[in-house]
Amino acid sequence: MSDTTLRSATISVLVENESGVLARVIGLFSGRGYNIDNLTVAPVERDGSKSRITVVTRGTAMVIEQIKAQLDRLVPVYKVLDLSEGPHLARELALIKVLGTGEKRAEALRLADAFRARVIDATTESFTFELTGATDKLDAFLELMRPLGLAEVSRTGVAAIARGVKTIN
Amino acid sequence: MDGTIAAPELMNSGAEAVLRALKAQGVDVIFGYPGGAVLPLYDALFQQNEIKHILVRHEQAAVHAAEGYARSTGKVGVVLVTSGPGATNAVTGLVDALMDSIPLVCLSGQVPTHLIGNDAFQEADTTGITRPATKHNYLVKKSEDLVRVMHEAFLVARTGRPGPVLVDLPKDILIAPAPYREPGNAPHRSYNPRTEPDPRRIEEAVAMLKRAERPVIYAGGGVINAGPEAARLLIEFTRLTGFPITNTLMGLGAYPASDPLFVGMLGMHGTYEANLAMHGCDVMLNIGARFDDRVTGRLNAFSPNSKKIHADIDPASINKSVMVDVPIVGDALAVLKALIAAWKKDSTQPNRAALAQWWGQIDVWRAKDSLRFTQPRDPGSIIKPQYAIEQLYKATRGRETFITTEVGQHQMWAAQYFRFEKPNRWMTSGGLGTMGYGLPAAMGAQVAHPDALVIDIAGEASILMNIQEMGTLAQYRLPVKIFILNNQYMGMVRQWQELLHGSRYSSSYSEALPDFVKLAESFQAVGLRAEKVDDLDRVIAEMLAVDKPVIADICVDQKENVFPMIPSGAAHNEMLLGPEHKDTSGPAVSNEGMALV
């Protein structure tokens, strides 16, 4: 039987920036029962003609190969690149609101400093931090904030790119 | 880009631009149904004579008719429906074409652009609804995009793995003037399917095949889609190798059924020899088939000891359910050409002794005669459905015949007992299994081949799903023959209930059937009925002699089941054989098997 170990994959998809293209990609995942851990999308060409979608997904090696092949055969897809096959950089941004006063509030600020999170808004009862990093760094920071008054999180999902001279084009 | 792009010519209306694009794409017939949003297109159709419009009675039938047209000609089938219900009615047909890789372009009307999203009368989110039902779809929002989209729709429909493409046309776009350009030959921006196989993979495949001791070739609808030349090369390659060959349901006719190397159809209702050859082979060459669950049976027991070579135009079909050793991405025609050349070039001698032994084994399986049945001949005996197909086949031999089917037992008997010698003569709903497919598909085939014999082999339940198309046959004098194997049951449902659900025939009896003879007559067709075995040949002869549409109501044995059968969740070597054979018990169906369809 084929390998049943699950692996995570970060896949970049360069698409024609046309109406419905994101629905096509997402519909492919839901329609075929693939998993989306997170997803980002934005135009990347100067003229706005192409967008880059980055999907973090999980599956067996066979399923990951299927996902790539299925994405590649969509008509508005230029290129599919599995970044997790090689060295790559992946970053996510989170805006994190922590409510509290006193020692807990001071501790939240100290930890934020250690994680290099920026304070982008503050009141006497709250901090809003901006933190950029790999997904596991964000997860770790959020765990620390939980007992300190973590109230709300907004995360962007992963943007990723290959290391070195390799490009998607 | 194409260097010779002329300045666009401004057409008076988008509708005229659409028709001109259709003509440039070689379209001579459209299957459709009018409505408010497409009135400008119908008006433009009225004012020209080059494109014929066939008015169907339901939009689903328009799509199946276009499929029948496409599958019997190799051309792109074209459908025209209105907005809202027109488009939603077409959805079943679109999914059918998607599953069976049939090239279609479906034009749908849409409310004017300024009303989109307003819940306007007969508005539906057609591109949203049909996104997973098509290979690709478009909503044209600007007149300057209209003609480019039209040409692109045809390119996408017919190239790569073919499929249905929908173009949604808002009414204001059909009315406003639109620029026209001829189709260029510039490559598409993002869509460039690979058709030429990697030569290294071909060499690997040939090296594997040359050393095979128990090989089998398994060819599917991809060979038919690649055109008649691909089928010719399949014959050439198979004869060159001397290997046994089996066809899928979709591939019937890709290899001549009368050829001694042909071991019959494989899969759930395939022959004993085809399935055991698949199970026991050491090298399998799959060309243009997709390891469908109806073919593989239980995956972890599927052909357990073979090296597998899989050639397919769709990279997503490779390693989807069955891991293969040599993947080849390419068009079946290009793959076969390359295989023949590489086979001739490779000086390795195939293992003829092992092959002879393998054929000896296959002949033992063949001798089991798994399609055997007994037709009682005493006058008044009830007709066996298998016999009805066999007699129909004998009576039509030598004539240019196109067969379509509905879905169910009759479909499987047609696949088993009607023998196809050429591609594009057999049209059945393989992937989606759409009851109601056969009559409209036959209409489309008859429109494409007015002088040929076109027969819809039907069941009494399926035929009622698009029976309204009798009106279309009458209007256009299409002499389609509808050959109903009437067992008064949704036979395949009944068979599964008998085998898997303790013979509890829940809602599978065809209650309150019409009198098919009178029904035919009410649509100006000829109605015939055979109730006993001694009626059968006369009814077939009469049916074939009339140059009008005919419904032949063939009353067949209600209890007959389709055998051989690989029960759900079972392996190829766990086939059930029919009552003619002693060993009918077979394996018990597992709980997992019960959950499969």
Interface residues (C-beta under 8 A of the other chain):
Chain A: M1 S2 V15 E16 S19 G20 A23 R24 G27 G31 M62 E65 Q66 A69 Q70 D72 R73 L74 V75 P76 V77 Y78
Chain B: T127 G128 R131 P132 K135 H136 L139 K141 V156 G160 R161 H188 R189 S190 Y191 P193 N300 D314 P315 A316 I318 N319 K320 M323
